[in-house]
């Protein structure tokens, strides 16, 4: 784990959005970073495609854990 310095305005936006999305500020920032990395790696996918792919991967992981 490390510390990431962000602009005060971006931190404030993360705080506002995290309240709406019922996430901690750190979880909101992590979500944005993960989605951003996936978007850069997959420029032809929409936001919805990326989120659906992540949900499918999480469900597959849950099923793998249940089978173990």
C-alpha positions in Angstrom: 0.0 0.0 0.0 1.2 3.5 -0.7 0.2 7.1 -0.7 -0.9 8.8 -3.9 -1.0 12.6 -3.9 -3.9 14.0 -5.9 -5.0 17.6 -6.6 -7.3 19.0 -4.0 -10.2 19.5 -6.4 -10.0 15.8 -7.5 -9.9 14.7 -3.9 -13.0 16.7 -3.2 -14.8 15.2 -6.2 -13.8 11.7 -5.1 -15.2 12.6 -1.6 -18.6 13.8 -3.1 -18.9 10.8 -5.5 -17.9 8.3 -2.8 -20.8 9.5 -0.7 -23.3 9.0 -3.6 -21.8 5.6 -4.5 -21.6 4.4 -0.9 -17.8 3.9 -1.1 -14.9 5.2 0.9 -12.8 7.9 -0.7 -10.0 5.3 -1.1 -12.4 2.8 -2.7 -13.7 5.4 -5.1 -10.2 6.4 -6.1 -9.3 2.8 -6.6 -12.4 2.2 -8.7 -11.5 5.2 -10.9 -7.9 4.0 -11.3 -8.9 0.5 -12.2 -11.5 1.6 -14.7 -9.0 4.1 -16.2 -6.3 1.4 -16.6 -8.7 -1.0 -18.2 -10.0 1.8 -20.5 -6.5 2.6 -21.6 -5.7 -1.1 -22.2 -9.0 -1.6 -24.1 -9.7 1.6 -26.0 -12.6 0.0 -28.0 -14.6 -0.9 -24.9 -17.2 1.4 -23.4 -17.5 2.1 -19.7 -20.5 -0.3 -19.6 -18.5 -3.0 -21.4 -15.6 -2.6 -18.9 -18.0 -2.8 -15.9 -19.8 -5.8 -17.3 -16.5 -7.6 -17.9 -15.4 -6.9 -14.3 -18.8 -8.1 -12.9 -18.5 -11.3 -15.0 -14.9 -11.9 -13.7 -16.0 -11.3 -10.1 -18.9 -13.8 -10.5 -16.5 -16.4 -12.1 -14.1 -15.9 -9.2 -17.0 -16.4 -6.7 -18.0 -19.6 -8.5 -14.3 -20.8 -8.4 -14.2 -20.2 -4.7 -17.5 -22.0 -4.1 -16.2 -25.1 -6.0 -13.0 -25.3 -4.0 
